C-alpha cells in the first residue's frame, strides 16, 4: 500500500496475518441445478390411470336440445341477474313458452359427484325427478344435490343434468 492516495499506518500498529499468502486458489464450482416441475406423462387418448375414475364435466340439456357446459356457478332464468351469493355466476337465458320460469329461477353449481341446485326463490318453484323416478321439491334458498340423469323442473320447463 505504498502507492499514492493510501494512508500507510505506522509500523507494528496492525499485527501481521498468517493467512495473507500470495497463493490464489480457485473455489470449487458448485452445481446449482434448480428443481424443475415435470408433469406426469399423459395417458393415451381414451385411457385413464389405473384406479382413478374418469371425471367428466357436467352439462345441462334444455328441451330444445341445446347443451350448456357447467364450468362454474350458473344462474338460469328468462332474464337472469347476478345477486347475493351468485355475483360472479354465468347467466343462461331460457325461452319458456309456458311462461313458468322466473326472471332468475335457479342456480346450478357443479361438484364432484353431483350438481348442487338452489331455487332462487322463484315463483313456480324447482322440483327434481331422479333417474329412479323419485321426485323432490326444493326448498327456496336451500341447495340440493342432483345426480347424473336427473331432470330439474323450473316451473314447467325441464332441464336435464348430465355428465358430458
Secondary structure as GFF3:
##gff-version 3
##sequence-region A 1 164
A	DSSP	beta_strand	58	62	.	.	.	ID=ss1
A	DSSP	beta_strand	67	70	.	.	.	ID=ss2
A	DSSP	beta_strand	74	77	.	.	.	ID=ss3
A	DSSP	three_ten_helix	84	86	.	.	.	ID=ss4
A	DSSP	beta_strand	90	93	.	.	.	ID=ss5
A	DSSP	beta_strand	106	110	.	.	.	ID=ss6
A	DSSP	beta_strand	115	119	.	.	.	ID=ss7
A	DSSP	beta_strand	126	129	.	.	.	ID=ss8
A	DSSP	beta_strand	135	137	.	.	.	ID=ss9
A	DSSP	beta_strand	144	146	.	.	.	ID=ss10
A	DSSP	beta_strand	151	154	.	.	.	ID=ss11
A	DSSP	beta_strand	157	163	.	.	.	ID=ss12
###
